[in-house]
């Protein structure tokens, strides 16, 4: 379970050229995904979804409905796989755990003072421990962006190590909140820092800050994962989250993964998409692929 | 003695094992793209194309036609008339008449109107031209669609704007046209090169006889249809396809006042010799062997994209291709690993497929030349690295290739290959990089990759190359002059500098 902790040497992180990254991401957005590739891509994207609800007004009923949708996104069509996980606040973990029991759908919980992370470290650790104790299979933590931007990398690094330790058997996804880091250079350094500290996944955003996931940010993080793998042999997962609404965007993400990290990452074990509204668009596109017609959106349940 | 051999063997085995255990990326078919071919419906091909002289398609006096094919399938697309001396003479006379009677008498604004009209019509028919360019030349549709055609359109728009403002381009001079311009263009960017040549010539008040390359005449001939549709006065542009001999007749025609040639350095030298003493004006855009220099402080992943774009864009059939990679020793291993991974993702195949990255080699002759140069590289001792991509059974293809362990003296590091073949060399200091980059008879383009702004200015000012890109490669714009130093030619195309080749100043 223990992961080798790398020394925190950010000087070896190469700079990122913003124009170059955006050009490459835009070029890959032009890949033409048709017929069989589209159908397979939609099913793959569905199996990678972390269906998410992170609202103050979340209730038991809302979470149970989301879990139903997670297990059987398209009732009556068994070829549509269940999603990867349901992502909720700690208080709702046990409800989700119960609703999803035996389905293969994982329970992910945000923790560490989500979304701002502006709480003392002992609170972050306790937050994590309790979420795991209540049944979370995966923990989505946030980094201390204030400390990162102030150049206090050691603190961010140590916190991730401490939270990873508190996770025990649960998988740790580290949210960089790239919208607050602002530059691609920062995103690349933060990625390297999180992976070095033992993150199982790195994740773009909380969904509470704009911009959330953008193709450029995703590509920068995928390239950081590639370097980490080449250096250590460890495959770290990637999770774009926030603002992904259409099938086209989801398929574009798969293209970025396919052409940057290759086949090994095209699995829910190493790639997730944090979203909820995209699920119905994936279903609508899938039905359109088989019937040739777009259906009325009321044929698909929102919850 | 025998122990050393065993040691050596053991070491090689151990090295192999280390290599095999290194983390590898697999780019296979876990989720593959389905074929996404662009439709050919928009393209209206004739069985047979005449010469475009005096505003009409006419039968050649030579009575000769040649077949033009699709290099990706070897299927014949059409027959095209081949011009001989009499045809060239007719074309030059048509151009001269149009010049004297119509074109030179028009105001700049009126000339501009025609050129704007051509630009708009080409833009409207963008898809037809992109598909035709890909069918006749073998380049990926994503390039003809996103680069060749839009840039050709941009060149017409840009020069249309200059037509009535020439006195502002050359202050304190009075500006007049030259007359009939003979223009010879290559097969690597057939439509774009036609636009580069025709647009400034017309904007400055000249008339044109254009000879497209023998393997790729079709987009030029379809451009002639646009000239008809735009009501361009007959004879202002004449198009006479053919091979080298046709070009020679054009170069040597006494009434051609200016020659513009884009092509090989060898032919450029022949042209320069043959017109010496005639008083004809000449611009030459010839070969290149550009250095793409990667410094250790560069954004390495984006630099690797620049290497890929520099050498595999248009199958390396680019005179300004970044065919020599100079990478700083301290990052060479990293860059080469990244390069090998990236080459493995390149998709070679049907040029009409929208997901194809590398298309067909333009002709059998060019393919043979590339093969010959690559075997020379192997014989000279450089290490060959090639994409393992599948090669279609019909057509002309060459997999993306790079050589490591290349010496500056190797032929693959000296001569233009004009194919998807990169020669990789290393350097230790910036001074060494500059010296190696400039130590070549060519001087068309270069690329510099560093995150440090001051280094960009320092190095670019030392490069003997007409175009130097910093942290990018193969970027073109009609307002930016393009042309070479040394054996890469002289004269500039594009921008104000490009206009200078098509005007007389007094």
Interface residues (C-beta under 8 A of the other chain):
Chain A: X14 X15 X16 X17 X19 X20 X21 X23 X24 X30 X31 X32 X33 X34 X35 X36 X37 X38 X40 X41 X44 X223 X226 X229 X230 X232 X233 X254 X258 X259 X261 X262 X263 X264 X266
Chain B: X22 X23 X25 X26 X27 X28 X29 X30 X31 X32 X33 X34 X35 X36 X142 X146 X297 X298 X299 X300 X301 X302 X305 X306 X337 X341 X345 X354 X355 X451 X471 X472
